[in-house]
Amino acid sequence: MSVKIFSVFILFALGAALAAIAELPYGGWIQIPVLSLLWWRLDSQYPASLKKQFALGLSFGIGYFIVGLWWLYISLHDVGGMNALLACMGVFLLSAYVAIYFSLATLAIPLFKKNRLSGLLLASSWVLAEFLRGYIFTGFPWMGFAETQFNGPFAPIAPFFGGLACTFLAVWASWEIYQLRKHVVFSLFLIAIAITASQLAGLFTFTKPTGEPISVRLIQGNFEQSLKFNPQAIGRQIDFYAGEITKEAANLIIIPETAFPWPLPNLPIGLFDYLQNFSNKSSSNLLLGLIGEVPGEAGMQYSNRATGLSPDAAPYQYDKAHLVPFGEFIPPGFQWFVKAFHVPMSDFARGRLDQAPFTIVRKDQDDIHAAITICYEDVFGGELTSRIQHSDKSVNLLINMTNLAWFGESQASSQQLRLSQLRSLETGLPALRATNTGITSVLGPNGQVLKALPEFTQATLTTQVQAYSGKTPYVIWGNLPILGISCLLLLWGLIRYRRF
């Protein structure tokens, strides 16, 4: 049976609406009943072939991701100079690719016979699809339901079982809302129990303050991305950041990702000696975003690097480990695409996943250790928690250095802020976000914004930050519990309904 155009349009519009709702103050709450409309539309096609179900789910996913990821057009066309039609095609193709995972998850509806456990099987399918979306072809898990749940009912579960558990409960609850037409009292009871238990989980804390608060300065330069390819503008940008760094001492001073946008050997002679001398004299720890160089098979290769300067200590370096496809590394066979995207240095070397945290040296007090992520890495909660768990130093603070000028005045900055908030909630650690155009902010160990700068302003955020010690259950266990539960439920469903 062919898929009706009307159904495809309705599901596309529903996906687009769900993505737009994510940007609302209580988007995580609102998304759940709206998501139940998806099950109503898909279930109205029952019994449906798997092929038809896949096509309907795909149309929903494409609508969701086109709205959620439209800002990629800005980086491709406005900044990268790509042809408008080719840029639109790039956004559509990426949206269609990541929508496949949503579509595969919805196959749980026709695959399993409907009963009271259908919601659990659907939620399990969704969790596994989201997990795979974060790993296949290096992963692109942006715009999941997990980060939206930071503003939803199931956020307090994150320190226990991570963002995927929040996704599981959101999908399950939306299915139970759909079931209200058949089982009003029972479904309401289950939803109420789940939300109550989740909120009570928020009463538990696993990390605690350690030492005295540190003074922090986060410098937001607000430089347009197009200026990064203009030598004179690059010189002014370097002068600005060097001047702002040395204006005032602090325990920690951070500038954004690639704030020094030239390769390390090309930076002004004496710049690093000047900054190191300031660090020594003022007892300030500096964290600088720049372009590094590492040896490769074909000679020296560029890296997206954070370099740390501490008083009377050797420089620290962190090279970005999880690179952005097409933006920071070129997948095999896609050189033609990158050539249409007129941006230099689009193929970086990949840093190791086990890099040490940055040590913030303090006089007469214990040192503080910070786990560094650069921009896009903030979306991979499992990788961050694995680094914290296996670090030989106790991590007390999260630091994300970002440049979102690539995406103009879009929702990309608020989307990444929610990701950072979820990472803080999962780990129970405060976070510092140093960005070029915004949102530069300080987050508490529960992910709440304590202080922030307005977007698209040139300013410095000066404040005090309390470091924390300890590990949440999610840091210790990672995604293993929720993935194990989801796999067991799906295995039971396959055995029960003999659908191997």
Buried (B, 14 or more C-beta within 10 A) or exposed (E): EEBEEEBBEBBBEBBBBBBBBBBEEEBBBBBBEBBBBBBEBBBEBEEBEEEBBBBBBBBBBBBBBBBBBBBBBBBBBBBBEBEEEEBBEBBBEBBBBBBBBBBBBBBBBBBBEEEEBBBBBBBBBBBBBBBBBBEEEBBBBBBBBBBBBBBBBBBBBBBBBBBBBBBBBBBBBBBBBBBBEEEEEEBBEBBEEBBEEBBEBBEEEBBEBBBEEBBBBBBBBBBBBEBBBEEEBBEEBBEBBBEBBBEEBBBBBBBBBBBBBBBBEEBEEEBBEBBBEBBBEBBBBBBBBBBBBBEEEEEEBBBBBBBBBBBEBEEBBBBBBBBBBBBBBBEEEEEEBBEBBEBEBBBBBBBEEEBBBBBBBBEEEEBBBBBBBBBBBBBBBBBBBBBBBEBEBBBBBBBBBBBBBBBBEBBBBEBBBBBBBBBBBBBBBBBBBBBBBBBBBBBBBBBEBBBBBEBBEBBBBBBBBBBBBBBBBBBEBBBEBBBEBBEEBBEBBBEEEEEE
